[in-house]
Amino acid sequence: MQSRNRLMDDLGQLMTNAMGVAQGAREEAETAMKSMLDRWMADRDFVTREEFDAVRAMAQKAREENDALRARLDALEGKHGAATH
């Protein structure tokens, strides 16, 4: 019975070690894939979400300023057109 217990202990230890190796391999593969993906994205000049949001906010502000200037110009042209008639 003692040898059977020893065999089960050895088998359990072997399985524990195998799981540890598998876990390490998985983490190493994840790190390698993340690194490859980061390099791939950097090579394509993608922007970060923060950069995108900042440019979008600037574009929105420029559109609003453009609309305000257009309204002002239309009002001035309207006054000028009314004065010349």
Secondary structure, 3 states (H helix, E strand, C coil): CHHHHHHHHHHHHHHHHHHHHHHHHHHHHHHHHHHHHHHHHHHCCCCCHHHHHHHHHHHHHHHHHHHHHHHHHHHHHHHHHHHHC
